[in-house]
Amino acid sequence: MIIKRNISKEEITKLSKAAFPGKIYVIGTETEAEKAVAYLSSQKILGIDSETRPSFVKGQSHKVALLQISSDENCFLFRLNQTGLTKSLIHLLENPDVTKVGLSLRDDFMMLRKRSPLKQQACIDLQDIVHLIGIEDKSLQKIYAILFKEKISKSQRLSNWEAEILSEAQKLYAATDAWACLKIYHLLQELKATNTFEVEPLPEETANTEEPNQQPQQK
């Protein structure tokens, strides 16, 4: 497998869309949260992400509204604007026996701590490890496109995550982001274990391997 160092927006637009293929559960009560966490705590590794209602007014900000946590088959969308950061969720995030994988996790946990104190454990940020296989891009969309030749749609990023009812498009967007982190991590582990990848050479490296241009013959 050839790993590109970077990918352009133009290249991404030509790719087919990726979408979470499993079941999505919207969690809006503390009781539902406890049941969801019971399942998630039985998993060894999870993908996580969060969403916050965008602010279009200078100086105005919102607390994180949604925490999405995904296994390979199921994704749970915890509506924190309705439930707050429940004790069961805090316990999961602090559980050292369940690995949580995400991207820009420092930002996610900074926002989560505005809802409740927590000391997350067993967390892996993809931005800290993709360079090990040569990827220089840092966004989830670009990393996923490089590895899977598919694009993650960002059309719902600035939607209202505190809406009374999340749209189907919002739910799929949120689930796909969390699941994509998990899928990326699985592939990274496989590639490192098998060493079945090559990093795309830098332009100057390619130039050095090419034969010098021959001078045209005099007529």
C-alpha positions as a Markdown table, in Angstrom:
| # | Residue | x | y | z |
|---|---|---|---|---|
| 1 | Met | 0.0 | 0.0 | 0.0 |
| 2 | Ile | 1.4 | 3.4 | -1.0 |
| 3 | Ile | 0.7 | 6.1 | 1.6 |
| 4 | Lys | 0.4 | 9.6 | 0.4 |
| 5 | Arg | 1.9 | 12.3 | 2.6 |
| 6 | Asn | -0.8 | 14.8 | 1.8 |
| 7 | Ile | -4.0 | 15.1 | -0.2 |
| 8 | Ser | -5.7 | 18.1 | -1.8 |
| 9 | Lys | -9.3 | 19.2 | -1.4 |
| 10 | Glu | -9.6 | 18.8 | -5.2 |
| 11 | Glu | -8.6 | 15.2 | -4.9 |
| 12 | Ile | -11.1 | 14.6 | -2.0 |
| 13 | Thr | -14.1 | 16.0 | -3.9 |
| 14 | Lys | -13.7 | 13.3 | -6.5 |
| 15 | Leu | -14.0 | 10.5 | -4.0 |
| 16 | Ser | -17.2 | 8.6 | -3.0 |
| 17 | Lys | -18.7 | 9.3 | 0.4 |
| 18 | Ala | -18.0 | 7.2 | 3.5 |
| 19 | Ala | -20.8 | 6.5 | 5.9 |
| 20 | Phe | -21.1 | 4.6 | 9.2 |
| 21 | Pro | -22.7 | 1.2 | 8.3 |
| 22 | Gly | -23.9 | 0.2 | 11.7 |
| 23 | Lys | -26.7 | 1.1 | 14.1 |
| 24 | Ile | -27.0 | 4.6 | 15.6 |
| 25 | Tyr | -28.6 | 5.2 | 19.0 |
| 26 | Val | -29.5 | 8.6 | 20.3 |
| 27 | Ile | -29.1 | 8.9 | 24.0 |
| 28 | Gly | -31.3 | 11.5 | 25.7 |
| 29 | Thr | -31.7 | 10.3 | 29.3 |
| 30 | Glu | -29.4 | 9.3 | 32.2 |
| 31 | Thr | -31.0 | 5.8 | 32.2 |
| 32 | Glu | -30.3 | 5.4 | 28.5 |
| 33 | Ala | -26.8 | 6.6 | 29.1 |
| 34 | Glu | -26.2 | 3.9 | 31.8 |
| 35 | Lys | -27.3 | 1.2 | 29.4 |
| 36 | Ala | -25.2 | 2.5 | 26.6 |
| 37 | Val | -22.1 | 2.8 | 28.8 |
| 38 | Ala | -22.6 | -0.8 | 30.0 |
| 39 | Tyr | -22.3 | -2.0 | 26.4 |
| 40 | Leu | -19.4 | 0.3 | 25.6 |
| 41 | Ser | -17.5 | -0.7 | 28.7 |
| 42 | Ser | -17.4 | -4.3 | 27.4 |
| 43 | Gln | -15.4 | -3.1 | 24.3 |
| 44 | Lys | -11.6 | -3.0 | 24.3 |
| 45 | Ile | -11.4 | 0.0 | 22.0 |
| 46 | Leu | -13.8 | 2.8 | 20.9 |
| 47 | Gly | -13.8 | 5.8 | 18.6 |
| 48 | Ile | -14.9 | 9.1 | 20.0 |
| 49 | Asp | -15.7 | 12.6 | 18.8 |
| 50 | Ser | -17.9 | 15.5 | 20.0 |
| 51 | Glu | -20.0 | 18.3 | 18.5 |
| 52 | Thr | -20.8 | 21.8 | 19.7 |
| 53 | Arg | -23.4 | 24.2 | 18.5 |
| 54 | Pro | -21.7 | 26.8 | 16.3 |
| 55 | Ser | -21.8 | 30.4 | 17.4 |
| 56 | Phe | -22.2 | 33.1 | 14.8 |
| 57 | Val | -22.1 | 36.0 | 17.3 |
| 58 | Lys | -18.8 | 37.4 | 18.5 |
| 59 | Gly | -18.1 | 36.6 | 22.1 |
| 60 | Gln | -20.8 | 33.9 | 22.3 |
| 61 | Ser | -19.9 | 30.3 | 22.9 |
| 62 | His | -21.8 | 27.1 | 23.7 |
| 63 | Lys | -20.9 | 24.0 | 25.7 |
| 64 | Val | -20.3 | 20.7 | 23.9 |
| 65 | Ala | -23.7 | 19.3 | 22.9 |
| 66 | Leu | -23.0 | 15.9 | 21.6 |
| 67 | Leu | -20.5 | 13.1 | 22.5 |
| 68 | Gln | -20.4 | 10.3 | 20.0 |
| 69 | Ile | -18.8 | 7.0 | 21.0 |
| 70 | Ser | -18.6 | 4.1 | 18.5 |
| 71 | Ser | -17.7 | 0.5 | 18.4 |
| 72 | Asp | -17.2 | -1.2 | 15.0 |
| 73 | Glu | -21.0 | -2.0 | 14.9 |
| 74 | Asn | -22.8 | 0.5 | 17.1 |
| 75 | Cys | -22.5 | 4.2 | 17.7 |
| 76 | Phe | -24.1 | 6.0 | 20.6 |
| 77 | Leu | -24.9 | 9.8 | 20.4 |
| 78 | Phe | -25.0 | 11.2 | 23.9 |
| 79 | Arg | -27.0 | 14.4 | 23.9 |
| 80 | Leu | -25.1 | 16.2 | 26.6 |
| 81 | Asn | -27.2 | 19.4 | 26.2 |
| 82 | Gln | -30.1 | 17.3 | 27.6 |
| 83 | Thr | -28.4 | 14.9 | 30.1 |
| 84 | Gly | -25.1 | 16.7 | 31.0 |
| 85 | Leu | -22.0 | 14.6 | 31.4 |
| 86 | Thr | -23.4 | 11.7 | 33.4 |
| 87 | Lys | -21.5 | 9.8 | 36.0 |
| 88 | Ser | -21.6 | 6.7 | 33.8 |
| 89 | Leu | -20.0 | 8.6 | 30.9 |
| 90 | Ile | -17.3 | 10.0 | 33.2 |
| 91 | His | -16.5 | 6.5 | 34.4 |
| 92 | Leu | -16.1 | 5.3 | 30.9 |
| 93 | Leu | -13.8 | 8.2 | 29.9 |
| 94 | Glu | -11.7 | 7.5 | 33.0 |
| 95 | Asn | -11.7 | 3.8 | 32.5 |
| 96 | Pro | -8.1 | 2.7 | 31.8 |
| 97 | Asp | -9.2 | -0.7 | 30.4 |
| 98 | Val | -11.1 | 0.8 | 27.5 |
| 99 | Thr | -9.0 | 2.6 | 24.9 |
| 100 | Lys | -10.6 | 5.7 | 23.3 |
| 101 | Val | -9.4 | 6.8 | 19.9 |
| 102 | Gly | -10.1 | 10.2 | 18.4 |
| 103 | Leu | -8.6 | 13.2 | 16.7 |
| 104 | Ser | -7.8 | 16.6 | 18.4 |
| 105 | Leu | -8.8 | 15.0 | 21.7 |
| 106 | Arg | -7.2 | 17.8 | 23.6 |
| 107 | Asp | -9.9 | 20.1 | 22.3 |
| 108 | Asp | -12.7 | 17.6 | 22.9 |
| 109 | Phe | -11.7 | 17.0 | 26.5 |
| 110 | Met | -11.2 | 20.7 | 27.2 |
| 111 | Met | -14.8 | 21.2 | 26.1 |
| 112 | Leu | -16.1 | 18.2 | 28.1 |
| 113 | Arg | -14.4 | 19.5 | 31.3 |
| 114 | Lys | -16.5 | 22.7 | 31.0 |
| 115 | Arg | -19.4 | 20.4 | 31.8 |
| 116 | Ser | -17.8 | 18.4 | 34.5 |
| 117 | Pro | -14.4 | 17.6 | 35.9 |
| 118 | Leu | -12.8 | 14.4 | 34.6 |
| 119 | Lys | -9.4 | 12.8 | 34.2 |
| 120 | Gln | -9.5 | 10.8 | 30.9 |
| 121 | Gln | -7.4 | 7.7 | 30.6 |
| 122 | Ala | -6.3 | 5.3 | 27.8 |
| 123 | Cys | -6.9 | 7.9 | 25.1 |
| 124 | Ile | -5.1 | 7.9 | 21.7 |
| 125 | Asp | -5.0 | 10.9 | 19.5 |
| 126 | Leu | -4.6 | 10.0 | 15.8 |
| 127 | Gln | -2.7 | 13.2 | 15.1 |
| 128 | Asp | 0.1 | 11.9 | 17.4 |
| 129 | Ile | 0.5 | 8.6 | 15.4 |
| 130 | Val | -0.3 | 9.1 | 11.7 |
| 131 | His | 3.2 | 10.5 | 11.1 |
| 132 | Leu | 4.6 | 7.0 | 11.9 |
| 133 | Ile | 3.4 | 5.8 | 8.5 |
| 134 | Gly | 4.3 | 9.1 | 6.7 |
| 135 | Ile | 1.0 | 11.0 | 6.7 |
| 136 | Glu | 1.5 | 14.7 | 7.2 |
| 137 | Asp | -2.1 | 15.9 | 7.0 |
| 138 | Lys | -3.9 | 16.3 | 10.3 |
| 139 | Ser | -7.6 | 16.6 | 9.6 |
| 140 | Leu | -9.9 | 13.5 | 9.9 |
| 141 | Gln | -11.3 | 14.0 | 6.4 |
| 142 | Lys | -7.8 | 14.0 | 4.8 |
| 143 | Ile | -6.4 | 11.2 | 6.8 |
| 144 | Tyr | -9.4 | 9.0 | 6.0 |
| 145 | Ala | -9.2 | 9.9 | 2.3 |
| 146 | Ile | -5.5 | 9.0 | 2.1 |
| 147 | Leu | -6.1 | 5.6 | 3.8 |
| 148 | Phe | -9.5 | 4.5 | 2.4 |
| 149 | Lys | -9.9 | 6.6 | -0.8 |
| 150 | Glu | -13.3 | 7.8 | 0.4 |
| 151 | Lys | -14.4 | 11.2 | 1.7 |
| 152 | Ile | -16.2 | 12.1 | 4.9 |
| 153 | Ser | -18.8 | 14.7 | 4.3 |
| 154 | Lys | -18.6 | 17.9 | 6.4 |
| 155 | Ser | -21.9 | 19.3 | 5.3 |
| 156 | Gln | -23.4 | 19.1 | 8.9 |
| 157 | Arg | -20.5 | 20.4 | 10.8 |
| 158 | Leu | -22.1 | 23.9 | 11.4 |
| 159 | Ser | -25.6 | 22.6 | 12.0 |
| 160 | Asn | -27.5 | 23.1 | 15.3 |
| 161 | Trp | -26.4 | 20.3 | 17.6 |
| 162 | Glu | -28.7 | 21.5 | 20.3 |
| 163 | Ala | -31.8 | 21.1 | 18.1 |
| 164 | Glu | -34.8 | 19.4 | 19.8 |
| 165 | Ile | -34.5 | 16.5 | 17.3 |
| 166 | Leu | -31.3 | 15.6 | 15.4 |
| 167 | Ser | -31.9 | 15.1 | 11.7 |
| 168 | Glu | -30.9 | 11.8 | 10.0 |
| 169 | Ala | -28.1 | 13.7 | 8.3 |
| 170 | Gln | -26.8 | 15.0 | 11.6 |
| 171 | Lys | -26.9 | 11.5 | 13.2 |
| 172 | Leu | -25.0 | 9.9 | 10.3 |
| 173 | Tyr | -22.4 | 12.7 | 10.2 |
| 174 | Ala | -21.7 | 12.4 | 13.9 |
| 175 | Ala | -21.6 | 8.6 | 13.9 |
| 176 | Thr | -19.3 | 8.5 | 10.9 |
| 177 | Asp | -16.7 | 10.8 | 12.5 |
| 178 | Ala | -16.4 | 8.6 | 15.6 |
| 179 | Trp | -16.4 | 5.4 | 13.7 |
| 180 | Ala | -13.9 | 6.7 | 11.2 |
| 181 | Cys | -11.4 | 7.3 | 14.0 |
| 182 | Leu | -11.7 | 3.7 | 15.1 |
| 183 | Lys | -11.4 | 2.4 | 11.5 |
| 184 | Ile | -8.3 | 4.5 | 10.9 |
| 185 | Tyr | -6.7 | 3.2 | 14.1 |
| 186 | His | -7.4 | -0.4 | 13.1 |
| 187 | Leu | -5.7 | 0.1 | 9.8 |
| 188 | Leu | -2.7 | 1.9 | 11.3 |
| 189 | Gln | -2.2 | -1.0 | 13.7 |
| 190 | Glu | -2.4 | -3.5 | 10.9 |
| 191 | Leu | 0.1 | -1.6 | 8.6 |
| 192 | Lys | 2.6 | -1.2 | 11.4 |
| 193 | Ala | 2.3 | -4.9 | 12.4 |
| 194 | Thr | 2.7 | -6.2 | 8.8 |
| 195 | Asn | 4.9 | -3.4 | 7.5 |
| 196 | Thr | 3.0 | -3.6 | 4.2 |
| 197 | Phe | 3.1 | 0.0 | 3.2 |
| 198 | Glu | 5.4 | 2.4 | 1.5 |
| 199 | Val | 5.5 | 6.2 | 1.9 |
| 200 | Glu | 5.1 | 8.2 | -1.3 |
| 201 | Pro | 8.5 | 9.7 | -2.1 |
| 202 | Leu | 9.1 | 13.4 | -1.8 |
| 203 | Pro | 9.3 | 15.3 | -5.2 |
| 204 | Glu | 13.0 | 15.8 | -4.8 |
| 205 | Glu | 13.5 | 12.1 | -4.1 |
| 206 | Thr | 11.7 | 11.3 | -7.3 |
| 207 | Ala | 13.7 | 13.8 | -9.2 |
| 208 | Asn | 17.0 | 12.3 | -8.0 |
| 209 | Thr | 16.0 | 8.8 | -9.2 |
| 210 | Glu | 15.2 | 10.0 | -12.7 |
| 211 | Glu | 17.8 | 9.9 | -15.4 |
| 212 | Pro | 19.1 | 13.3 | -16.5 |
| 213 | Asn | 17.5 | 14.6 | -19.7 |
| 214 | Gln | 19.5 | 13.8 | -22.8 |
| 215 | Gln | 20.6 | 16.7 | -24.9 |
| 216 | Pro | 18.9 | 16.8 | -28.3 |
| 217 | Gln | 21.1 | 15.7 | -31.1 |
| 218 | Gln | 22.6 | 18.4 | -33.4 |
| 219 | Lys | 21.1 | 18.4 | -36.9 |
